[in-house]
Amino acid sequence: MTTQAPSIRPAAEVRYAAELAALAAQDSFPRPAGWHLSPRAVRRFLLGDPGLGVTRKFYGDDPLVDRAIVSLMSQQGLMLVGEPGTAKSLLSELLAAAICGTSALVVQGSAGTTEDHIRYGWNYALLLAEGPSERALVPSPVLNAMRSGRIVRFEEITRCPPEVQDALISILSEKALALPELGPDAVASAAPGFNVIATANLRDRGVHEMSSALKRRFNFETVHPIDDPEFERELVLRQLAERLGAGGVTVTGEREVAEVLVRTFQDLRTGRTAEGVSLNRPDAVMSTAEAVNVLHAAALEAAYLDDGKLSAAHVARQLQGVVLKDSPEDGKRLRAYIDHIVKERAARSGAWKAFYQTARTLKLG
């Protein structure tokens, strides 16, 4: 007998199964055809309901969540655009998990994505043996979603060639997909509840621009970076606790260190400090997701290579791996930030002093 190894990152519907069940048990509000939860319950799943023990999962623009839910009730698809690391994929996963019970129907956009990933392919052994048949047909995630009345997620859609993207046009317009190999009248019609959530990275604009016809089939929503430092710090600490908890790792001092980390990321992301000093923004993505990665790496260093007390020095050592990704000039920009802004703050704060003492030794080019 074999046992399945635990997943590093279970799907949202698995991670939050208890919360989804609690919401469903008391959900008396009207729901669209095919939806597992009402729109009100979906909103509470994403934004939290302390009375039911439902945690907040999406940190950002609450009205955006409302608009996204309304879009998915309509005949339009939902297009989430934004800078890298702004939780577009997380938002699409949470919406799919709450609305249809699964976030697993996914098309990952890339240069290698073909129309088969959107429409269907064939089991060629069966195709040769018995000809075109339902048994030989291999449905795409989109076709599976249509037949079952669920949400399909299309990640990084602008990474796909235009002719592949445009395979969605008739699906979104007619809510049907012709299957001519199975007969002249063979059509897969979408069941109630079907829709598409697509994501696109603003830094990929121009890679494969979407056609006007396809754009008209989507409602566009921009997911902005979190601009409230306290809100972002809460999210970073929550994500750190989940990651460390899954591995049975404990550290101390994370709250004070998160303050330094989030302030640094906010300064570099916006190009302006809390004191009003203008900065040269790095080309690197200083997103909340990257902040979580840095704090997690720093915590692992503290737990496994140090005494378990997380300090801003651990964060400083991990920072160059984020900044030195895109442009050699970013090292100079970070060096200027350390030599001026961080140095000044170090004179007033022990955490900033630890950050400065380590950051000034970094090799930034």
Secondary structure, 3 states (H helix, E strand, C coil): CCCCCCCCCCCHHHHCHHHHHHHHHCCCCCCCCCCCCCHHHHHHHHHCEHHHCECCCCCCCHHHHHHHHHHHHCCCEEEEEECCCCCHHHHHHHHHHHHHCCCCCEEECCCCCCHHHCCEEECHHHHHHHCCCCCCEEECHHHHHHHHCCEEEEECHHHCCHHHHCHHHHHHHHCEEECHHHCCCCEEECCCCCEEEEEEEHHHCCCCCCCHHHHCCEEEEECCCCCCHHHHHHHHHHHHHHHHHHHCCCCECHHHHHHHHHHHHHHHHHCECCCCCECCCCCCCCCHHHHHHHHHHHHHHHHHHCCCECCHHHHHHHHHHHHCCCCCHHHHHHHHHHHHHHHHHHCCCHHHHHHHHHHCCCCCC
